Amino acid sequence: MAGPKGGPAASFGIEKTEGQGKGMSQAERDAIMAREFQQRLEKKMRELELSQLEYWKAQLDLLLAARPEGVAALQSQIRKVADKMANRIQMLKKGA
């Protein structure tokens, strides 16, 4: 996405377009750039959330497909998924 000159905006995937912004104040250009950045950020957040939900749904689908015999076996499998989730939460909190 970055133009041939690059620059700080290029690291965020923001390209300068020839002729764009003529007659616009710096504040207007900044507002447009901020809005575009916000839209890309929201899109990325939705993609990440979707990916996470798909992963955990797949984990639960495995439980459904396993058809555990009895409540104790089902509880054991649910506990394994819950432990995976707890471990992931801890890892994310340590990195935050």
C-alpha positions in Angstrom: 0.0 0.0 0.0 2.8 2.4 0.8 3.8 4.7 -2.0 7.3 4.8 -3.3 8.4 7.4 -0.8 7.0 5.6 2.2 7.1 7.7 5.4 5.3 7.5 8.7 1.9 7.2 7.2 3.1 4.3 5.0 3.6 2.1 8.1 -0.1 2.3 8.7 -1.0 1.5 5.2 -2.0 5.1 4.4 -1.2 6.2 0.9 -1.0 9.7 -0.4 -2.9 10.3 -3.5 -1.8 12.9 -6.1 -4.1 15.8 -6.1 -6.1 14.6 -3.0 -6.6 17.2 -0.4 -6.4 20.3 -2.5 -8.3 23.0 -0.8 -8.5 21.0 2.4 -7.1 22.3 5.7 -4.7 20.2 7.6 -7.4 19.5 10.3 -9.7 18.2 7.6 -7.0 15.9 6.2 -6.1 14.7 9.7 -9.8 14.0 10.4 -10.1 11.9 7.2 -6.9 10.0 8.0 -8.1 9.3 11.6 -11.4 8.1 10.3 -9.8 5.8 7.8 -7.4 4.5 10.4 -10.3 3.9 12.8 -12.2 2.0 10.1 -9.2 -0.3 9.4 -8.7 -0.9 13.1 -12.3 -1.8 13.6 -12.2 -4.2 10.6 -9.0 -5.9 12.0 -10.6 -6.2 15.4 -13.7 -7.9 13.9 -11.5 -10.3 11.9 -9.6 -11.2 15.1 -12.7 -11.7 17.1 -14.2 -13.9 14.3 -11.1 -16.0 14.3 -11.2 -16.5 18.0 -14.9 -17.4 18.0 -14.3 -19.9 15.2 -11.5 -21.6 17.2 -13.5 -22.0 20.4 -16.6 -23.1 18.5 -14.5 -25.8 16.8 -13.4 -26.9 20.3 -17.0 -27.2 21.4 -17.9 -29.0 18.2 -15.3 -31.6 19.1 -17.1 -32.1 22.4 -20.4 -32.6 20.6 -18.9 -35.0 18.1 -17.2 -37.1 20.9 -20.5 -38.1 22.4 -19.1 -38.8 25.9 -20.6 -41.6 27.9 -22.1 -40.1 31.0 -22.0 -36.9 32.8 -18.5 -37.4 34.3 -16.9 -37.9 30.9 -18.7 -34.8 29.6 -17.6 -32.7 32.6 -14.0 -33.9 32.1 -14.0 -32.8 28.4 -15.7 -29.4 29.3 -13.0 -29.0 32.0 -10.3 -29.5 29.4 -11.8 -26.8 27.1 -12.2 -24.4 30.1 -8.6 -25.0 31.1 -7.4 -24.2 27.6 -9.4 -21.0 27.8 -8.0 -20.1 31.2 -4.5 -20.7 30.0 -5.0 -18.5 27.0 -6.5 -15.7 29.2 -3.5 -15.9 31.5 -1.0 -15.7 28.6 -2.9 -12.7 27.2 -2.9 -10.9 30.6 0.9 -11.5 31.0 1.5 -9.9 27.6 -0.7 -6.9 28.2 
